[in-house]
Amino acid sequence: NNVSKPVISYIAGQTAPAGKRMGHAGAIIAGGKGTAADKISKLKECGVYVADNLTEIGSTVAKVINK
């Protein structure tokens, strides 16, 4: 853990249909891994704050800085 400042993220594509290939090659889901839910889960496990949607990014930042 070399990160000393809070990290806030947002994962797009949460409402994409299952099995839909979107974006660049690195975003392709392989073997059932790499879904938006998988990414969110792993980020939270690593201590990253994840905004559920774009409109919550600002409030998530405010919440984190006011801790």
Secondary structure, 3 states (H helix, E strand, C coil): CCCCCCCEEECCCCCCCCCCCCCCHHHCCECCECCHHHHHHHHHHCCCEEECCHHHHHHHHHHHHCC
